[in-house]
């Protein structure tokens, strides 16, 4: 692959990483919900608790992981596509 093709692919990977991160934020906002909890003893007032939706939590974690992997691959590809560094030994 040529250097320009490598950089184009790295740019595409960065765009996909940004989209995955946006999806992770979107799904993270829908992970938890407030639920009413019945009183334990008669005469007590009801309380609230936070319930987490497991499938949405897994989706959030997978999207964050995918975004991180794509970012690392894109940065590595971008750096490799640059001009070659000449190693000079003394």
CORWO-V763985 format. One record per backbone hydrogen bond with DSSP energy under -0.5 kcal/mol. NH is the residue of the N-H (numbers start at 1). CO is the residue of the C=O. Records with the same first field share a line. If there is no record, write none. Layout:
BEGIN
NH=CO, CO
END
This chain:
BEGIN
6=2
7=3
8=4
9=5
10=6
11=7
12=8
13=9
14=10
15=11
16=12
17=13
18=14
19=15
20=16
21=17
22=18
23=19
24=20
25=21
26=22
27=23
28=24
29=25
30=27
31=28
33=51
35=49
37=47
44=41
47=37
49=35
51=33, 49
53=31
54=52
57=53
58=54
59=55
60=56
61=57
62=58
63=59
64=60
65=61
66=62
67=63
68=64
69=65
70=66
71=67
72=68
73=69
74=70
75=71
76=72
77=73
78=74
79=75
80=76
81=77
82=79
86=84
88=86
89=87
END
